[in-house]
Amino acid sequence: MAKSPEPKTDDTPPDFERSLKDLEDIVTRMEKGDLSLEDSLREFERGIALTRACQEALQAAEQRVQILTEENGRTEPRPFSDGGSED
């Protein structure tokens, strides 16, 4: 029998995109209204944990961007280029 992959340890941050997808799946299941009260509470608790993890990941990314921006001598935010063709 094949062994399933090891779950991530608590010190390993979850993948942001995976956490966001899991959160979307929870919302979908809860919106259907087919879950028992106990299952709904379990899903809600998991959703809260995923939301916090996503918020922490976004805050960490924002801090990294700010540090990198300051290291390059730019402390003022500037808009993103849309990457479109220049005229």
Residue pairs with C-beta under 8 A, 6 or more apart in sequence:
8 14
13 53
13 56
13 57
14 50
14 53
14 57
16 53
16 54
16 57
16 58
19 50
19 53
19 54
19 57
20 50
20 54
22 46
22 50
23 47
23 50
23 51
23 54
26 43
26 46
26 47
26 50
27 47
29 35
29 43
30 40
30 43
30 44
30 47
35 43
69 75
69 77
